[in-house]
Amino acid sequence: MTEGDARRLVAEREGRLCVRFYQRHDGTVLTSDCPVGAKRSFFRAGLRRVNRRQRVTAGALEEAPQIRHINPSGCFPLYESCPLRARSTAPSLRHAVGILGVLSLLACEGQIAGTDSSTDPRDLAGPDARRVSLGPAVGRRLNREEYVNSVEVVLGVTVDPDEYDLPRDERVPQGFRNSSLDLLLSPARVNAYDAVANDAVAEADVAGLVSRYSSCTEMRDDCYDAFVNGVGLLLFRRPVTDVDRELYSRLFTVTQEEGEGFQAGAALVVRAMLQSPHFLYRLESQAGSNAGDARQVDWFELATRLSFLVWNAAPDQALLDLAASGELSSNIEVQVERLLAHPRARRAFRQYIEQWLYLDAIPDSFELGGDMKEETYRLFERLVWEEDADFMRAFTEKRAELSGELASFYGLTPAENGFTTYDLGAASERIGFLTNASVLAARTINPSSSMIDRGLFVLNDLFCESVAAPDTPELQDAIAEVAVPETSGLSQRERFAIQSEEALCLGCHARFDPLGLAFEQYGSAGQHITEDEFGNSLPGGGSVELGDLSFDYSNVEEFAAGLGGSEAVARCAVEKSVQHAYGRTLGSNDADLLSEVYADFVESGRSYSALIRAIAMHPAFQLVEVAP
């Protein structure tokens, strides 16, 4: 379809047009359905290609990339552009939006011109050195937290995602909600983006944006272009292209036709940009001479990586200005410190802790759930922001900030109703974050097997090791046949000890059962107990033979002290942070990266700020792979 054909089609339909675009792996764009017959393997392959080739185009208002299915013909839906809902009214506006959406696809140029360098930046210490892994995943959609955080950074508007029914993103097993391969789009998200953009722009200081980015407000091209250049840099996290400028400047003429002025046009531009893939996705060029090689990210890409690392949000104007001036390269560590000092870093850290410890599994309706989570947040925040302490102290800390109600739940005498600091020196059953009610409740998937749930949490998320789940019907049936039923009246320790004698179960249970025994004396809501519902006594002791640890423990204090002093557990804490920062599952090729970040982390005192600096300053954080 030519540009002329697109214009005529949109004009004929008066903007009431729903277009579905498809793209073959060779880059050909189609406007008719691909043959049916989707398979998961094709889906994954196609998604990787979307990420690598960045064939996602600028959109407006209700446009956004939607990956729906992949099929043997080798083509996949790129996005759908559908008309505005009734509240967006004007025919001329619908007309403009239709043209903008279609032309944005036609203007897509694929990869950006690359470099002529023949040296692979991964050869960091000469040709005989090992090759480090590549940097963060590219082509990622902003997850829910990143999206609302970014709206706040660019517009100063706070968004409650629940008010817009913006869905939570799926969690990667043993990971986070920001994995590139799982950040797909859905109609619910598209609708939420439209509603958020409409309301956020209505609340934002659009007049302030106009004053900041445009020296004139007459209805003429140079004024339009100046505003699009300035606000586009802020929202797209890179300089706008000629194509961007042409597309978004046209929206001013739409408002002019409706009898409105410059500020109304500026508001429409911002609303459109908030729903562009260049705002909703983290897009980076993967151009270069040889497929599979690495190149240094440009300064705008690095500014974006740094801001999402520390703030879990888009970069602010100060960081973008440094990128534009070319001065970011000599100010990376200074900027990391600036970002860490901002309250947005605390917000991002809470979101990290929430996902790492599965606190988001606790529903808002859970009794004392909010107070429980607040205890955990405050423990980590005091160690990280107020004391800049060794991060591993979180395992053995004996001070806690509790509400009066939570203190009573713990069997303590409440000092007052608000949050107060309590000395837990005499409370042997409470130590560090492992015995926080929030952590214990979040990792109780089934109360009758909480020992298993919690043991797997320690294995997966504190040691970064795993066991294969019984994921076939045959295996599940075989396990069910040897399982000791809860109705036996035995304790969980006794039930699973009998079950683990079976060869089918021994290999896995021997790895995580001893870790779960440490939490035997805690009920499903994290309350301390000494007997179960059958009257069985709960000793709470066990042994650990894992990683660099080999010891017996008689209580949870000894267990927590062992984990807090473990190098394997400290390395896992680093791995979790790197995994979250890179937005992808880590593999064997990342071993050198993890070892080097860990070494810097240890050398700098093992604080959280030291860990963030180590990630940001590692050479791999500034690399991107050249696409085939």
C-alpha positions in Angstrom: 0.0 0.0 0.0 1.4 3.4 -0.9 1.1 6.5 1.2 -1.5 7.9 -1.3 -3.6 4.7 -1.0 -3.4 4.9 2.8 -4.6 8.5 2.7 -7.5 7.8 0.4 -8.6 4.8 2.5 -8.6 6.8 5.7 -10.4 9.6 4.1 -13.1 7.3 2.7 -13.8 5.9 6.1 -13.6 9.3 7.9 -11.1 7.8 10.3 -13.4 4.9 11.3 -10.9 2.3 10.3 -9.5 -0.8 12.0 -6.3 -1.9 10.4 -4.3 -5.0 11.2 -0.7 -5.1 10.0 1.4 -8.2 9.6 5.1 -8.5 8.9 7.1 -11.4 7.5 10.5 -12.2 8.8 12.0 -10.7 5.7 10.4 -7.4 6.7 7.6 -7.4 4.2 4.5 -5.7 5.6 1.1 -7.2 4.8 -2.4 -5.9 5.4 -4.2 -9.3 5.1 -4.4 -12.1 7.6 -1.6 -14.7 7.7 -2.6 -18.3 7.3 -3.8 -19.9 10.6 -2.1 -22.7 12.5 -0.3 -21.0 15.3 2.3 -22.9 17.4 4.1 -21.8 20.5 7.5 -22.4 19.0 6.8 -20.0 16.2 5.4 -17.5 18.7 8.6 -17.4 20.6 10.8 -17.2 17.5 8.7 -14.4 16.1 8.7 -12.5 19.4 12.5 -12.7 19.5 12.6 -11.3 16.0 10.4 -8.4 17.0 12.8 -7.7 19.9 15.8 -8.0 17.7 14.7 -6.2 14.6 12.7 -3.5 16.4 10.0 -3.5 13.7 7.7 -1.7 16.1 6.5 1.6 14.8 5.3 4.9 16.1 1.6 5.0 17.0 -1.0 7.3 18.3 -3.8 7.3 20.8 -5.2 3.7 20.7 -2.4 2.3 18.6 0.2 -0.1 20.1 2.0 -3.2 19.0 0.1 -6.4 19.6 1.7 -9.7 19.1 -1.2 -12.2 18.7 0.1 -15.3 17.0 2.8 -16.8 14.8 2.2 -19.3 12.1 4.1 -21.5 9.7 3.9 -18.8 6.9 6.5 -16.8 8.9 4.5 -13.7 9.4 3.0 -12.2 12.5 0.6 -9.4 13.5 2.5 -6.2 14.0 -0.3 -4.1 15.5 -3.9 -3.2 15.1 -5.0 0.4 14.7 -8.7 0.9 15.6 -10.9 4.0 15.8 -11.2 6.0 19.0 -14.0 5.4 21.4 -17.0 7.6 21.3 -15.7 10.1 23.9 -12.9 11.2 21.5 -15.6 12.6 19.1 -14.5 14.8 16.3 -14.4 13.3 12.8 -11.4 15.4 11.9 -9.6 14.0 14.9 -10.5 10.5 13.9 -9.2 11.3 10.5 -5.9 12.6 11.8 -5.4 9.6 14.1 -6.1 7.2 11.3 -3.5 8.9 9.0 -1.0 9.1 11.8 -1.3 5.4 12.6 -1.1 4.2 9.1 1.7 6.5 8.0 3.7 5.6 11.1 3.9 2.1 9.9 4.8 3.1 6.3 7.5 5.3 7.7 9.2 2.5 9.6 12.8 2.1 8.4 13.9 -0.9 10.4 17.4 -0.8 11.7 19.4 2.3 12.2 22.6 2.8 10.4 25.5 1.3 12.3 29.2 1.6 13.0 32.2 0.7 11.0 34.2 -0.4 14.0 35.8 -3.8 13.5 36.6 -4.3 17.2 34.1 -6.2 19.3 33.6 -4.2 22.5 33.1 -7.5 24.4 36.9 -8.2 24.0 37.5 -6.0 27.0 41.1 -7.1 27.7 42.4 -7.9 24.3 41.9 -10.7 21.8 42.8 -13.5 24.4 40.3 -12.4 26.9 37.0 -14.2 27.6 33.9 -12.6 26.1 31.4 -11.3 28.5 27.7 -11.6 28.1 25.6 -9.1 26.3 23.7 -6.4 28.1 20.0 -5.9 29.0 17.3 -7.3 26.7 16.0 -4.8 24.1 12.5 -4.2 22.7 10.9 -4.5 26.1 7.4 -3.2 26.8 7.3 -1.1 30.0 5.7 -3.3 32.7 3.0 -1.9 34.9 5.3 -0.3 37.4 7.7 1.1 34.9 4.8 2.6 32.9 3.1 4.4 35.8 6.6 5.5 37.2 7.5 6.9 33.8 4.2 8.9 33.5 5.1 10.5 36.8 8.6 11.4 35.6 7.6 13.0 32.3 4.3 14.6 33.4 4.5 14.8 37.2 1.2 13.0 37.4 0.6 10.1 39.8 -1.4 7.2 38.3 -3.1 4.5 40.2 -3.1 1.5 37.8 -5.9 -0.2 39.6 -8.3 2.7 38.8 -7.7 1.9 35.1 -7.8 -1.9 35.3 -4.2 -2.0 34.0 -3.3 -5.7 34.5 -0.3 -6.9 36.4 2.4 -8.4 34.2 3.1 -12.1 34.4 6.0 -13.2 36.6 8.8 -15.3 35.2 9.4 -18.4 37.3 12.1 -17.5 39.9 12.2 -14.0 38.5 10.4 -10.8 38.0 7.6 -9.1 36.1 9.9 -7.3 33.6 11.2 -10.3 31.5 11.3 -9.2 27.8 9.8 -12.4 26.4 6.7 -12.2 28.6 5.8 -8.6 28.2 3.1 -8.9 25.6 0.2 -6.6 24.9 -3.5 -7.1 25.4 -6.7 -5.2 24.6 -7.1 -4.4 28.3 -3.7 -2.7 28.3 -4.5 -0.7 25.2 -7.7 0.5 26.7 -5.9 1.4 29.9 -3.2 3.3 28.1 -5.8 5.4 26.2 -7.7 6.2 29.5 -4.5 7.0 31.4 -3.2 9.2 28.6 -6.4 11.1 28.4 -6.6 11.7 32.2 -2.9 12.3 32.7 -2.8 15.0 30.1 -5.9 16.6 31.5 -4.1 16.8 34.9 -0.7 17.7 33.6 0.7 21.2 33.4 0.6 21.3 29.6 1.1 25.1 29.7 4.4 24.5 31.5 5.5 22.0 28.9 4.7 24.5 26.2 6.6 27.2 28.0 9.6 24.9 28.4 9.8 23.4 25.0 8.5 26.0 22.6 9.5 29.6 22.2 6.4 30.5 20.3 2.7 29.5 20.4 1.6 30.7 17.0 -0.2 28.2 14.8 2.7 27.7 12.4 5.2 25.0 11.6 8.3 26.2 13.4 6.3 26.4 16.7 4.8 23.0 16.2 8.3 21.5 15.4 9.9 23.1 18.4 7.4 21.6 20.8 7.5 18.2 19.2 11.3 18.2 19.3 11.4 19.0 23.0 8.5 16.9 24.4 9.4 14.1 22.0 12.9 13.9 23.5 11.4 13.6 27.0 8.8 11.0 26.1 10.7 9.0 23.5 13.9 9.1 25.4 15.8 10.0 22.2 15.8 12.9 19.7 12.8 12.8 17.4 13.3 11.9 13.8 12.1 13.9 10.7 9.3 11.3 10.4 8.3 11.8 14.0 8.2 15.5 13.6 6.1 15.4 10.5 3.6 13.0 12.0 3.0 14.7 15.4 3.1 18.2 14.1 0.0 17.5 12.1 -2.0 17.2 15.2 -1.8 20.9 15.7 -3.7 21.5 12.5 -6.4 19.1 13.8 -7.0 21.2 16.8 -6.9 24.3 14.7 -9.6 22.9 12.5 -11.7 22.3 15.6 -11.2 26.0 16.6 -8.7 25.4 19.4 -5.3 26.9 19.9 -1.7 25.8 20.4 -2.1 24.4 23.9 -4.9 22.1 22.8 -2.6 20.8 20.0 0.2 20.3 22.5 -2.0 18.3 24.7 -3.1 16.1 21.8 0.6 15.6 20.9 1.5 14.5 24.4 -1.6 12.2 24.6 -0.6 10.6 21.3 3.1 10.2 22.3 2.1 8.5 25.6 0.6 5.7 23.5 3.4 5.5 21.0 5.5 2.3 21.1 8.5 4.7 21.5 7.1 5.5 24.9 5.6 2.1 25.8 8.7 0.1 24.7 12.4 0.4 25.4 13.7 0.3 21.9 17.4 0.3 21.0 19.1 0.1 17.6 20.7 -3.3 16.9 22.5 -2.1 13.8 26.1 -3.1 13.0 28.3 -4.7 10.5 28.3 -8.3 11.7 25.3 -10.1 13.2 25.9 -11.3 16.7 28.6 -8.7 17.3 28.2 -6.1 20.1 28.2 -2.3 19.9 28.2 0.4 22.6 24.8 1.8 23.2 24.4 5.5 22.4 24.2 8.0 25.2 20.4 8.3 25.1 20.1 4.5 25.3 22.5 4.5 28.2 20.5 7.3 29.9 17.4 5.1 29.6 19.2 2.1 31.0 20.5 4.0 34.0 17.2 5.5 34.9 15.3 2.2 34.6 18.1 0.5 36.7 17.8 3.0 39.6 14.3 4.5 39.2 12.4 1.8 37.4 11.3 4.7 35.2 12.1 6.9 32.2 15.0 9.3 32.4 14.4 12.9 33.6 15.4 16.0 31.6 18.7 16.4 33.4 19.9 12.9 32.3 18.7 13.4 28.7 20.5 16.8 28.6 23.7 15.1 29.6 23.1 12.5 26.9 22.5 15.2 24.3 25.7 17.1 25.2 27.8 14.0 25.1 28.8 14.5 28.7 27.1 11.4 30.2 30.1 9.2 29.5 32.2 11.1 32.0 29.4 11.4 34.6 27.9 7.9 34.8 28.9 7.3 38.4 27.9 10.8 39.4 24.5 10.4 37.8 24.0 7.0 39.5 24.5 8.7 42.8 22.1 11.5 41.9 19.4 9.0 40.9 20.0 7.0 44.1 19.5 10.1 46.2 16.1 10.9 44.7 12.9 9.5 46.3 12.1 7.7 43.1 14.9 5.3 43.9 13.1 4.3 47.1 9.9 3.7 45.1 11.8 1.5 42.7 13.5 -0.4 45.5 10.1 -1.2 47.1 8.9 -2.5 43.8 12.0 -4.7 43.6 11.6 -6.1 47.1 7.9 -6.7 46.5 8.7 -8.9 43.5 11.8 -10.6 44.8 10.0 -11.7 48.0 6.6 -12.3 46.3 4.9 -9.7 48.6 2.6 -8.9 45.7 1.0 -12.3 46.4 -0.6 -11.0 49.5 -4.0 -9.5 48.6 -5.2 -6.2 49.9 -8.0 -7.9 51.8 -5.6 -10.0 53.8 -5.9 -9.1 57.5 -2.8 -7.0 58.6 -1.4 -7.6 55.1 -0.5 -4.0 54.6 1.2 -3.7 58.0 3.1 -6.9 57.3 4.4 -5.7 54.0 5.3 -2.3 55.5 7.5 -4.1 58.1 9.5 -5.7 55.4 9.8 -2.5 53.3 10.9 -0.5 56.3 13.5 -3.1 57.3 15.2 -3.0 54.0 14.8 0.7 53.6 16.5 1.4 56.9 19.5 -0.8 56.0 19.7 0.5 52.5 18.9 4.2 52.6 19.5 5.2 56.2 22.5 3.1 57.1 24.0 2.1 53.8 24.7 -1.2 55.5 25.8 -4.6 54.4 22.8 -5.9 52.4 23.2 -9.4 54.0 22.4 -7.9 57.4 18.8 -8.2 56.4 19.0 -11.9 57.3 20.0 -11.3 60.9 18.7 -7.9 61.9 17.0 -7.9 65.3 15.2 -4.5 65.1 11.9 -4.1 63.4 9.4 -1.3 62.8 5.9 -2.7 63.6 2.4 -1.3 63.9 0.7 -1.8 67.2 -1.6 -4.4 65.7 1.3 -6.3 64.1 3.3 -6.2 67.4 0.4 -7.8 69.2 0.2 -10.4 66.4 3.9 -11.2 67.1 3.1 -11.5 70.8 4.9 -8.3 71.8 3.5 -5.5 74.0 2.4 -2.8 71.6 4.0 0.6 72.3 1.5 2.6 70.3 -0.8 2.4 67.3 1.6 3.8 64.7 4.8 2.2 63.5 7.4 2.0 66.2 10.9 0.4 66.4 11.0 -2.8 68.5 14.1 -4.6 69.8 13.6 -8.3 69.0 16.6 -9.4 71.0 14.4 -11.4 73.4 12.2 -12.8 70.6 14.2 -15.7 69.3 11.5 -16.6 66.8 11.8 -13.3 64.9 15.0 -12.5 63.0 15.6 -10.5 59.8 13.2 -10.7 56.9 12.9 -14.4 56.8 10.5 -14.5 59.7 8.5 -11.4 58.7 4.9 -12.4 58.5 4.7 -11.0 55.0 7.4 -13.3 53.7 6.0 -16.3 55.4 2.4 -15.6 54.3 3.5 -14.9 50.7 5.3 -18.2 50.5 2.4 -20.2 51.8 0.7 -21.4 48.7 -0.9 -24.4 50.4 -1.1 -24.4 54.2 -0.9 -28.2 54.3 2.5 -28.1 52.5 3.9 -24.7 53.6 7.2 -26.4 54.5 7.6 -27.2 50.8 6.6 -23.8 49.6 9.0 -22.0 51.9 11.8 -24.5 51.2 11.4 -23.9 47.5 11.5 -20.2 48.1 14.9 -20.4 49.9 16.3 -22.8 47.2 15.0 -20.8 44.2 15.2 -17.2 45.4 18.0 -17.1 48.0 20.3 -19.8 46.6 19.4 -19.3 42.9 19.1 -23.0 42.4 16.1 -25.0 41.2 14.5 -28.4 40.8 12.3 -29.5 38.0 8.6 -29.4 38.7 6.5 -32.5 38.3 4.9 -31.2 35.1 3.6 -34.3 33.4 0.3 -36.0 34.3 2.1 -39.3 34.7 4.6 -38.0 37.1 1.9 -36.1 39.1 -0.2 -39.3 39.3 2.8 -41.3 40.5 3.6 -38.7 43.2 0.0 -38.7 44.3 0.1 -42.5 44.8 3.0 -42.3 47.3 2.0 -39.0 49.0 1.1 -39.2 52.7 -2.3 -37.6 53.1 -2.9 -34.6 55.5 -5.6 -36.7 57.2 -3.0 -39.0 58.5 -2.6 -36.7 61.5 1.2 -36.5 61.1 3.1 -33.3 61.0 4.4 -31.9 57.7 7.9 -33.0 58.8 6.8 -36.5 59.4 4.6 -36.7 56.2 7.3 -35.5 53.9 10.0 -37.6 55.6 8.0 -40.7 54.7 7.3 -39.5 51.2 11.0 -38.7 50.6 11.9 -42.3 51.2 10.4 -43.1 47.8 13.0 -43.0 45.0 10.6 -40.9 42.9 10.7 -38.1 45.5 14.0 -38.3 47.2 16.2 -36.4 44.7 14.1 -33.2 44.9 12.9 -33.3 48.4 16.4 -33.8 49.8 17.3 -30.4 48.4 14.4 -28.3 49.7 12.9 -30.1 52.6 15.8 -29.3 55.0 15.4 -25.6 54.1 11.7 -25.6 54.8 12.0 -27.2 58.2 13.4 -23.9 59.5 9.9 -22.5 59.1 8.0 -25.3 60.7 7.0 -23.2 63.7 5.1 -20.7 61.7 1.5 -20.9 60.6 0.1 -19.9 57.2 -0.2 -16.2 58.1 3.3 -16.1 59.7 2.2 -16.5 63.3 4.5 -18.4 65.6 3.3 -21.8 66.7 4.7 -24.7 68.7 2.1 -27.3 67.8 0.2 -28.0 64.6 -3.6 -28.5 64.3 -3.2 -32.2 65.2 -1.3 -31.5 68.4 2.1 -32.5 67.0 5.1 -30.7 68.5 7.2 -28.7 66.0 10.9 -28.8 66.8 12.0 -26.4 64.0 15.5 -27.8 63.6 17.3 -29.3 60.7 20.5 -29.3 58.6 21.7 -27.6 55.5 24.0 -29.1 52.9 23.8 -26.7 50.0 26.2 -24.4 48.2 29.0 -23.4 50.5 27.0 -24.3 53.6 27.1 -27.5 55.7 25.7 -27.1 59.2 23.0 -28.2 61.6 20.6 -25.7 63.1 18.3 -26.0 66.1 16.2 -22.9 65.5 15.5 -20.3 62.9 18.0 -17.8 64.3 20.8 -20.3 63.6 19.4 -20.9 60.1 19.2 -17.2 59.3 22.7 -16.6 60.6 24.0 -19.4 58.3 22.3 -17.9 55.2 23.4 -14.4 56.1 27.0 -15.5 56.2 26.9 -17.6 53.0 28.8 -16.5 49.9 26.4 -18.5 47.8 23.4 -16.6 49.1 25.2 -13.3 48.7 26.0 -14.2 45.1 22.4 -15.1 44.6 21.3 -11.7 45.9 23.6 -10.1 43.2 22.2 -12.4 40.6 18.6 -11.4 41.4 19.5 -7.7 41.0 21.3 -8.3 37.7 18.4 -10.4 36.4 16.0 -7.6 37.3 18.3 -4.9 35.8 18.8 -6.8 32.5 15.1 -7.9 32.1 15.9 -11.4 31.1 16.7 -14.8 32.6 20.5 -15.2 33.1 22.4 -18.2 31.8 25.9 -19.8 31.8 27.1 -17.1 29.4 26.6 -14.6 32.2 28.9 -16.3 34.7 31.7 -13.8 34.2 29.4 -10.8 34.4 28.0 -12.1 37.7 31.4 -12.8 39.1 32.7 -9.4 38.3 29.7 -7.5 39.6 29.9 -9.6 42.8 33.5 -8.8 43.2 32.8 -5.1 43.0 29.9 -5.5 45.3 32.1 -7.2 48.0 35.0 -4.8 47.5 32.6 -1.8 48.0 31.1 -3.1 51.3 28.2 -5.2 50.0 25.7 -2.3 50.3 22.7 -2.0 47.9 24.1 1.3 46.5 27.4 -0.5 45.8 25.5 -3.2 43.9 23.7 -0.7 41.7 26.9 1.1 41.0 28.6 -2.2 40.1 25.8 -3.1 37.7 25.8 0.3 36.1 29.6 0.6 35.7 30.1 -2.9 34.3 31.1 -2.8 30.6 28.4 -5.3 29.6 25.7 -2.9 30.8 26.6 -0.6 27.9 26.5 -3.3 25.1 23.8 -4.3 22.7 23.8 -7.2 20.2 23.8 -6.6 16.5 20.7 -8.1 14.9 21.0 -10.6 12.0 
